[in-house]
Structures are given as C-alpha cells and as structure tokens.
Amino acid sequence: LGAREFYGRSFRVDRRVLIPRPDTEALVEVALERTRRLSLSARVLDLCTGSGCVAITLSRERPTTSVTGADLSAEALAVAHENAIRLGAVTTTFVRSDLFAAFTPGKQRFDLVTANPPYIAQGDSGTLAVDIRNFEPHLALFGGADGLDLVRRIITEAPAFLDEGGVLAMEIGAGQSAEVVALFEAAGYREVGVRRDYGGHDRVVSGLRP
C-alpha cells in the first residue's frame, strides 16, 4: 500500500525501511513520559530511525524539541527525510551513522536516546512470516546470534552521549526483557523500567544514565 499509520499519522514506507508497528508506539509513550520535565527543550537522538516514525512523532508531539534521527542505511534516511517534510517535522534532522559513530563523545549530548534496533536472532529467520522475511530489509531485522548485538552496543555506548539525568529507551523483542534489564543494570543505569505493548508483551526497557 506504500503507507502505514503510526501514532495517528500516515508514514510512507517501501522496501527500504521496516514497516512501523503499533508495538513501537510504546517506545514513543515511554520517551514522552520520561522527558516530560524537559518538554520545552529536550534534545533527542533516535537511533536506527528507519522510516523516521519515532523521531518524527516525538518532534510533532513536542514541537520545541530538537530531534536527530540516525541510521546506517542511506536509503532508509531518504524515506525518513521525505516523511519529515510531508508531516511538518521541522525540528527533525537526519544523519547517516552506525549508531553513535557520527557523534562526538562528551561534546554532543542528549536528554533522550531512543532506539528500535534489529533484535531478531539470526537463527529465527525461518520463523518469520514470508511478508516480513522477503520484503523488509534484513539490516533492520536481525541482531546477531541472539538478537542482542546492537542492544549491547547501545547500552554500553549511550552514557557518553547522555546528559545528566538523560534517558535511554529501547524497544526489545518478545522474551528478551529479563536479559536486557540485566544489561541495563550491569551497566549502572538507574530507575530501569519495562513497558508492555498493546498485546501485553514486554516491549520497551528504559533507564537513566549511569
């Protein structure tokens, strides 16, 4: 169809990006709740931005927030940029980056880092529906042997880019919450919490900068 609704807005999508899921709206809700005190001035970095659905939604819900979307895929960024123009997300910019690689530790800091990284285990590819496995970019789906390769990197690298009291919020796959919470806690994050999606599955883990 070339379009998918997310958080009440229609996003253009094609083979270059992961199709936005309703489950990911939980990530937006956590991000908005945990940065309410900074609603007029928050600086946000959205990793693995894909279609830009999270970055653009945060920008539209909080028009005075500065939002940067980052993705390794130049093709995905082209889609995100188009969506930002269509949806009037004037405070959103996009950068090609392998997670934090394009940013300078200690110099560029954010109040909030969100991420919807690839988190499906490589060995589980055969269990995916054909319309996912054959038509959505594998770069956005698979996260290594156990699905947590990028999750571990983000948890480890994020503190250098989070301001004091900054929040890391990340979408995870079904059955991964206990392990991801343990990773957050082992890295020293504070007030670690888990949010369920509309289907009742643990979907988002978040915490304050160590």
Backbone bond lengths (Angstrom), bond angles and torsions (degrees), N, CA, C in turn:
res aa  C-N    CA-C-N  psi(-1)  N-CA   C-N-CA  omega(-1)  CA-C   N-CA-C  phi
1 L - - - 1.464 - - 1.531 111.95 -
2 G 1.343 116.49 -23.11 1.458 120.05 177.03 1.511 114.93 83.65
3 A 1.320 117.80 2.17 1.462 120.59 179.52 1.523 109.88 -150.37
4 R 1.341 115.62 152.83 1.460 120.83 177.24 1.520 108.42 -147.31
5 E 1.336 116.05 135.72 1.460 119.78 178.59 1.522 110.02 -79.83
6 F 1.327 115.06 139.13 1.461 121.67 176.79 1.511 108.07 -145.92
7 Y 1.320 117.16 122.12 1.462 123.10 179.34 1.526 111.36 53.23
8 G 1.330 115.74 38.70 1.450 121.07 175.10 1.517 115.71 82.89
9 R 1.350 117.20 7.34 1.461 120.64 179.39 1.524 109.54 -126.60
10 S 1.316 115.84 150.03 1.457 121.11 -178.42 1.525 110.24 -94.29
11 F 1.328 116.34 119.95 1.463 122.49 179.74 1.526 109.93 -106.56
12 R 1.316 116.28 134.96 1.455 119.94 173.68 1.530 109.33 -75.77
13 V 1.311 115.70 136.32 1.466 121.01 179.70 1.528 109.51 -140.41
14 D 1.339 115.65 154.13 1.458 121.77 173.98 1.526 107.72 -155.24
15 R 1.323 116.86 -164.02 1.464 120.81 -175.79 1.534 113.62 -62.38
16 R 1.309 117.51 -14.80 1.468 120.29 -176.49 1.523 113.50 -78.03
17 V 1.334 117.60 -14.70 1.465 119.87 -174.09 1.530 111.60 -136.94
18 L 1.321 114.50 158.69 1.458 121.52 170.84 1.529 108.63 -69.43
19 I 1.321 116.76 137.46 1.458 120.28 178.29 1.533 109.24 -72.46
20 P 1.324 119.25 128.06 1.473 120.81 178.55 1.527 111.47 -58.75
21 R 1.342 115.93 135.72 1.458 121.83 177.98 1.524 110.30 -108.99
22 P 1.329 116.63 149.75 1.467 119.24 175.22 1.530 112.50 -57.45
23 D 1.343 117.07 -31.04 1.464 120.01 -179.82 1.526 111.77 -57.74
24 T 1.327 116.49 -32.08 1.462 120.81 -177.19 1.523 112.11 -71.24
25 E 1.313 117.58 -15.86 1.459 119.26 175.55 1.530 111.16 -61.34
26 A 1.333 116.93 -25.22 1.473 120.19 176.11 1.519 110.71 -62.39
27 L 1.334 116.98 -33.55 1.461 120.77 177.88 1.527 110.27 -65.53
28 V 1.309 116.93 -41.72 1.466 120.99 177.64 1.526 110.35 -63.33
29 E 1.324 116.91 -43.85 1.461 120.17 -178.86 1.524 111.96 -62.12
30 V 1.326 116.74 -43.74 1.473 120.39 177.80 1.525 110.23 -62.77
31 A 1.328 116.59 -43.58 1.462 120.51 -179.19 1.530 111.14 -60.98
32 L 1.308 117.13 -44.14 1.463 120.50 -179.76 1.528 111.49 -66.58
33 E 1.318 116.44 -41.79 1.459 120.20 -178.43 1.525 111.90 -65.87
34 R 1.330 116.24 -44.31 1.462 119.28 -173.18 1.528 112.74 -79.86
35 T 1.324 117.97 -7.39 1.468 120.57 175.97 1.527 111.91 -118.57
36 R 1.331 117.17 19.89 1.461 120.30 -177.51 1.532 112.05 -57.16
37 R 1.318 116.92 -36.76 1.466 120.59 -178.80 1.531 111.52 -65.98
38 L 1.335 117.34 -18.68 1.459 121.82 -179.05 1.524 111.50 -112.29
39 S 1.314 116.17 26.74 1.463 120.33 -171.32 1.529 113.72 -60.21
40 L 1.324 117.80 -20.00 1.459 119.84 -177.82 1.520 113.26 -97.50
41 S 1.345 117.46 -11.58 1.465 116.97 -170.85 1.526 114.41 -148.70
42 A 1.308 119.44 17.80 1.463 120.72 -174.95 1.527 111.72 -68.49
43 R 1.325 114.47 146.06 1.464 122.10 173.25 1.526 106.73 -108.70
44 V 1.321 116.45 123.77 1.457 121.34 -171.05 1.521 110.68 -123.87
45 L 1.328 115.89 138.46 1.460 122.15 171.79 1.520 108.05 -120.78
46 D 1.329 116.57 123.08 1.462 122.03 178.39 1.522 108.74 -108.92
47 L 1.331 116.69 108.81 1.456 121.93 -179.66 1.527 110.76 -84.24
48 C 1.339 115.98 153.65 1.473 121.11 -179.58 1.520 109.20 53.90
49 T 1.312 116.09 48.25 1.463 121.63 -168.15 1.525 114.05 -67.85
50 G 1.338 118.41 -26.00 1.462 120.86 175.95 1.519 113.08 57.36
51 S 1.318 117.18 -121.39 1.472 122.19 179.47 1.522 112.61 -69.22
52 G 1.338 116.18 -8.93 1.464 120.74 -177.86 1.511 113.22 84.94
53 C 1.339 118.07 10.61 1.466 120.07 -172.37 1.526 112.77 -60.80
54 V 1.326 117.91 -40.06 1.466 119.68 -179.62 1.525 110.77 -74.45
55 A 1.322 116.65 -48.88 1.467 120.63 -178.59 1.527 111.40 -59.41
56 I 1.316 116.06 -46.76 1.465 120.72 -177.49 1.529 110.94 -67.56
57 T 1.316 116.53 -39.90 1.463 119.66 178.31 1.518 111.30 -62.75
58 L 1.329 116.97 -44.47 1.467 119.88 178.36 1.525 110.47 -62.24
59 S 1.311 116.97 -39.33 1.459 121.07 178.66 1.525 111.93 -64.54
60 R 1.319 116.98 -42.09 1.465 120.57 -179.53 1.530 112.36 -73.15
61 E 1.335 117.07 -35.25 1.464 120.04 179.33 1.522 111.29 -73.87
62 R 1.325 116.89 -29.29 1.467 122.83 178.78 1.526 108.15 -128.78
63 P 1.326 118.35 80.66 1.469 121.95 -171.85 1.523 115.26 -58.52
64 T 1.341 118.44 -23.47 1.465 119.50 -179.69 1.522 112.42 -92.09
65 T 1.317 116.69 2.92 1.459 121.16 178.23 1.524 109.89 -82.30
66 S 1.332 116.18 140.57 1.461 121.96 175.97 1.527 108.32 -93.16
67 V 1.324 117.77 118.46 1.463 122.16 -174.28 1.524 110.70 -121.78
68 T 1.335 115.65 130.97 1.464 122.00 174.48 1.517 108.48 -118.27
69 G 1.322 116.71 128.02 1.451 121.25 175.05 1.514 109.43 -104.52
70 A 1.331 116.86 134.18 1.466 121.25 -178.50 1.521 110.30 -125.13
71 D 1.326 115.83 141.83 1.458 120.44 178.07 1.524 108.71 -154.56
72 L 1.323 116.19 149.91 1.459 121.10 177.59 1.524 111.16 -75.25
73 S 1.320 116.78 -26.69 1.456 122.14 -175.37 1.522 112.01 -88.70
74 A 1.333 116.05 117.73 1.461 120.21 176.42 1.523 110.60 -65.29
75 E 1.333 117.00 -32.81 1.462 120.19 179.35 1.529 110.94 -66.24
76 A 1.342 116.49 -41.29 1.463 119.69 177.60 1.518 110.73 -63.93
77 L 1.320 117.18 -40.14 1.464 120.35 -179.41 1.521 111.78 -63.72
78 A 1.331 117.16 -32.74 1.464 120.06 176.94 1.526 110.36 -63.69
79 V 1.326 116.48 -40.57 1.466 120.88 177.33 1.529 110.16 -65.52
80 A 1.336 116.32 -44.97 1.466 120.70 -179.35 1.527 111.12 -61.03
81 H 1.321 116.22 -42.87 1.470 120.06 179.98 1.519 110.60 -62.41
82 E 1.324 117.11 -41.95 1.459 121.15 178.14 1.525 110.77 -62.37
83 N 1.341 116.37 -42.89 1.463 119.72 178.86 1.527 111.52 -64.28
84 A 1.319 116.74 -38.55 1.468 119.65 179.89 1.522 111.30 -63.11
85 I 1.331 116.58 -40.69 1.464 120.28 179.00 1.526 109.92 -65.99
86 R 1.323 116.42 -46.46 1.461 120.61 -178.22 1.516 112.37 -61.68
87 L 1.335 116.18 -36.91 1.459 120.49 -173.02 1.527 113.20 -98.65
88 G 1.320 117.07 5.85 1.456 120.40 173.99 1.509 114.99 69.13
89 A 1.345 116.50 32.89 1.474 120.45 179.11 1.521 108.81 -86.57
90 V 1.315 115.68 76.69 1.466 120.86 -169.80 1.528 113.33 -72.66
91 T 1.336 118.04 -18.58 1.468 119.73 -179.16 1.523 111.42 -97.80
92 T 1.332 117.32 13.79 1.463 120.82 -178.32 1.520 110.65 -105.21
93 T 1.346 115.62 130.53 1.462 121.14 174.16 1.528 108.19 -122.30
94 F 1.328 116.22 160.80 1.461 120.53 -177.66 1.520 110.73 -129.95
95 V 1.338 114.27 141.81 1.464 121.31 -176.32 1.523 108.70 -134.31
96 R 1.324 116.44 136.95 1.467 119.11 173.75 1.524 108.59 -81.74
97 S 1.312 115.76 121.61 1.463 119.72 -175.04 1.517 110.99 -159.44
98 D 1.313 115.86 140.89 1.466 122.22 170.39 1.523 106.26 -82.95
99 L 1.316 116.33 92.62 1.466 123.73 -172.19 1.524 109.39 53.36
100 F 1.342 118.66 -116.05 1.468 121.29 -173.89 1.529 113.68 -91.24
101 A 1.326 118.22 5.79 1.469 121.30 -169.81 1.525 113.91 -58.47
102 A 1.327 118.12 -32.32 1.471 120.99 -176.98 1.528 113.09 -85.07
103 F 1.335 116.66 1.54 1.467 120.52 -176.33 1.526 110.40 -113.66
104 T 1.335 116.00 155.81 1.460 121.73 -176.24 1.523 110.73 -100.39
105 P 1.343 118.14 118.41 1.474 120.77 -179.39 1.531 110.97 -59.14
106 G 1.321 115.76 135.94 1.453 121.03 177.12 1.512 114.31 81.72
107 K 1.332 116.97 -21.91 1.464 120.96 -179.52 1.517 111.24 -97.99
108 Q 1.319 116.78 -45.93 1.464 121.79 177.75 1.518 108.63 -102.74
109 R 1.324 115.68 108.76 1.457 120.87 -177.93 1.520 110.12 -120.64
110 F 1.319 114.79 153.20 1.452 121.26 -175.95 1.527 110.30 -131.26
111 D 1.327 115.25 152.16 1.462 120.27 175.27 1.525 110.93 -81.70
112 L 1.323 115.42 -22.39 1.459 120.56 -177.14 1.518 109.59 -147.77
113 V 1.330 115.89 131.79 1.463 121.57 169.84 1.521 107.11 -119.16
114 T 1.328 116.42 122.02 1.462 121.20 175.11 1.522 108.61 -110.75
115 A 1.323 115.83 155.45 1.466 119.58 178.81 1.520 110.40 -157.16
116 N 1.310 115.22 137.11 1.458 122.16 169.18 1.526 106.13 -122.51
117 P 1.335 116.55 74.80 1.463 120.22 -173.36 1.527 111.58 -77.58
118 P 1.323 117.78 163.70 1.463 119.50 171.63 1.532 108.80 -63.13
119 Y 1.340 116.36 127.46 1.468 118.23 -175.61 1.530 113.28 -135.30
120 I 1.317 117.83 13.95 1.459 120.70 176.67 1.522 108.89 -87.05
121 A 1.322 117.46 132.08 1.456 121.78 178.10 1.523 109.93 -65.41
122 Q 1.339 116.01 138.53 1.459 120.26 -176.49 1.525 111.93 -55.29
123 G 1.320 116.16 -38.04 1.453 120.08 -178.06 1.516 114.36 -70.25
124 D 1.330 116.85 -10.71 1.468 120.25 -178.89 1.527 112.60 -93.66
125 S 1.330 117.31 6.74 1.466 119.89 -175.50 1.526 111.81 -59.22
126 G 1.322 116.82 -34.28 1.458 120.13 -178.49 1.505 113.98 -70.07
127 T 1.321 117.37 -15.62 1.465 120.77 -179.56 1.527 112.37 -89.04
128 L 1.330 117.27 -9.40 1.461 120.46 -178.31 1.521 110.65 -75.75
129 A 1.326 115.31 149.99 1.461 120.10 174.78 1.524 109.43 -61.71
130 V 1.310 116.39 147.61 1.458 121.55 -177.28 1.521 111.53 -58.06
131 D 1.338 117.51 -38.01 1.462 119.70 -178.35 1.523 112.40 -67.72
132 I 1.334 117.15 -19.26 1.468 120.70 174.35 1.523 109.85 -88.91
133 R 1.320 115.92 -52.09 1.465 121.63 -174.31 1.529 112.59 -61.32
134 N 1.318 117.03 -36.99 1.460 120.14 -173.74 1.516 115.32 -98.29
135 F 1.330 117.72 -10.30 1.460 118.60 -173.13 1.525 115.03 -127.89
136 E 1.315 118.68 -8.09 1.462 120.09 177.48 1.525 109.46 -110.87
137 P 1.339 117.89 147.02 1.471 120.83 -173.20 1.534 112.45 -63.48
138 H 1.319 116.19 126.74 1.460 120.73 -179.13 1.530 111.80 -63.22
139 L 1.332 116.69 -27.43 1.466 120.40 177.50 1.520 111.36 -58.42
140 A 1.330 116.44 -29.95 1.466 121.56 -178.14 1.522 112.84 -93.49
141 L 1.333 116.89 -4.23 1.460 120.36 -175.05 1.525 113.91 -105.68
142 F 1.333 116.77 -47.94 1.466 120.19 -166.43 1.521 112.83 -101.70
143 G 1.356 114.72 130.89 1.460 121.36 -175.89 1.509 114.25 -116.77
144 G 1.326 116.79 39.18 1.464 119.65 177.16 1.513 113.24 92.08
145 A 1.323 115.72 -169.66 1.464 121.51 -172.81 1.521 113.01 -57.34
146 D 1.344 116.68 -42.38 1.471 119.49 -179.87 1.516 112.81 -110.55
147 G 1.331 116.40 4.52 1.458 121.31 178.76 1.511 115.38 85.14
148 L 1.341 117.26 -2.25 1.467 119.73 -171.70 1.532 114.41 -111.44
149 D 1.330 117.58 12.95 1.467 119.80 -177.94 1.527 111.87 -56.24
150 L 1.334 117.47 -51.66 1.467 119.99 -178.45 1.516 111.77 -74.93
151 V 1.313 117.07 -30.16 1.466 120.83 176.59 1.531 109.63 -59.22
152 R 1.318 116.19 -46.17 1.478 119.95 179.16 1.518 111.20 -62.70
153 R 1.322 117.27 -43.14 1.466 120.68 -179.98 1.521 110.86 -61.53
154 I 1.323 116.83 -45.35 1.470 120.06 -177.85 1.529 110.75 -63.51
155 I 1.322 116.83 -45.59 1.466 120.70 -179.97 1.527 110.66 -59.67
156 T 1.332 116.60 -40.31 1.467 121.32 -177.87 1.519 112.37 -73.29
157 E 1.324 116.71 -40.66 1.462 120.56 -172.15 1.525 113.93 -87.87
158 A 1.313 118.19 -23.66 1.468 121.17 -172.77 1.526 115.11 -59.82
159 P 1.349 120.61 -38.95 1.473 118.73 -175.70 1.519 114.37 -54.94
160 A 1.325 118.13 -31.84 1.466 120.70 -179.30 1.527 111.95 -69.37
161 F 1.337 116.99 -12.63 1.461 121.05 -177.47 1.524 112.59 -117.96
162 L 1.319 117.11 2.18 1.458 121.49 178.39 1.513 110.33 -99.96
163 D 1.323 116.42 136.09 1.458 121.16 175.53 1.530 108.96 -75.41
164 E 1.305 116.66 169.91 1.461 121.44 177.45 1.529 109.60 -55.55
165 G 1.324 116.58 126.97 1.450 120.62 -177.97 1.512 113.99 79.22
166 G 1.342 116.98 6.91 1.456 121.25 -178.89 1.515 112.15 -69.02
167 V 1.327 114.79 156.54 1.464 122.08 -174.09 1.527 110.67 -115.24
168 L 1.329 115.90 136.23 1.458 122.14 167.55 1.517 107.60 -109.09
169 A 1.335 116.84 124.78 1.467 121.77 178.84 1.523 108.23 -129.30
170 M 1.336 115.87 127.84 1.451 120.31 -172.52 1.514 112.48 -137.17
171 E 1.332 116.05 135.57 1.459 120.43 173.90 1.527 109.47 -77.28
172 I 1.325 115.81 144.99 1.459 121.52 -179.88 1.527 109.37 -133.70
173 G 1.327 115.05 169.93 1.446 120.36 178.85 1.512 112.61 -90.76
174 A 1.322 114.92 167.55 1.464 120.62 179.20 1.524 110.12 -60.77
175 G 1.321 115.86 133.99 1.454 120.82 178.07 1.515 115.46 83.04
176 Q 1.346 117.74 3.14 1.464 120.04 -176.99 1.528 113.70 -102.07
177 S 1.328 118.24 -5.22 1.468 119.94 -169.52 1.529 113.12 -61.46
178 A 1.328 117.87 -43.72 1.466 119.73 -176.82 1.523 110.90 -61.35
179 E 1.334 116.58 -44.27 1.463 119.96 -179.17 1.521 111.68 -68.75
180 V 1.325 117.02 -38.81 1.464 119.41 -179.04 1.524 111.05 -71.47
181 V 1.311 117.85 -39.26 1.468 120.66 175.03 1.526 109.75 -59.23
182 A 1.323 116.99 -42.38 1.466 120.97 178.41 1.523 111.02 -62.07
183 L 1.323 117.63 -37.86 1.464 121.35 177.51 1.526 110.76 -65.85
184 F 1.320 117.48 -43.45 1.468 121.67 176.53 1.529 109.84 -58.31
185 E 1.316 116.20 -49.60 1.465 120.26 -175.79 1.526 111.62 -67.37
186 A 1.320 117.28 -38.27 1.463 120.54 178.44 1.526 111.35 -64.37
187 A 1.334 116.89 -30.16 1.463 121.40 178.72 1.520 112.34 -83.53
188 G 1.338 117.53 -4.27 1.452 121.24 175.37 1.509 116.17 94.07
189 Y 1.327 118.05 8.19 1.471 119.14 178.29 1.531 109.94 -63.48
190 R 1.317 115.51 147.48 1.461 122.22 -177.80 1.524 110.78 -106.92
191 E 1.307 116.23 155.65 1.468 122.98 177.41 1.527 111.70 49.54
192 V 1.330 114.69 50.05 1.464 120.33 -179.56 1.529 109.57 -71.68
193 G 1.323 116.18 131.54 1.462 120.69 -178.46 1.515 111.77 -135.44
194 V 1.320 116.25 161.54 1.461 123.22 179.58 1.526 108.62 -124.84
195 R 1.322 117.09 135.24 1.462 122.19 177.87 1.524 108.74 -118.40
196 R 1.320 115.83 136.05 1.455 120.87 177.46 1.525 111.06 -88.80
197 D 1.324 115.68 155.22 1.454 120.59 176.59 1.521 110.49 -88.87
198 Y 1.319 117.06 -174.49 1.465 121.20 -177.12 1.526 112.30 -63.76
199 G 1.330 116.50 -23.89 1.462 120.09 179.78 1.515 113.51 -88.32
200 G 1.337 116.87 1.39 1.458 120.82 178.83 1.511 114.59 86.37
201 H 1.350 118.43 11.31 1.456 121.53 179.08 1.527 110.34 -96.19
202 D 1.327 117.09 143.38 1.460 120.74 173.32 1.524 108.08 -58.75
203 R 1.340 117.30 123.86 1.458 119.68 -171.58 1.518 114.35 -128.70
204 V 1.331 118.18 -28.85 1.461 120.60 -177.03 1.522 110.02 -132.53
205 V 1.321 115.56 131.57 1.471 121.22 172.65 1.524 107.03 -113.61
206 S 1.325 116.44 134.42 1.461 120.18 -179.87 1.516 110.14 -140.52
207 G 1.336 115.02 158.35 1.455 120.15 178.08 1.514 111.30 -165.40
208 L 1.327 115.75 164.49 1.461 121.47 178.55 1.510 110.16 -88.03
209 R 1.311 115.21 148.35 1.473 121.99 -179.71 1.542 111.50 -48.63
210 P 1.326 116.24 136.30 1.476 120.03 177.21 1.519 111.46 -57.22
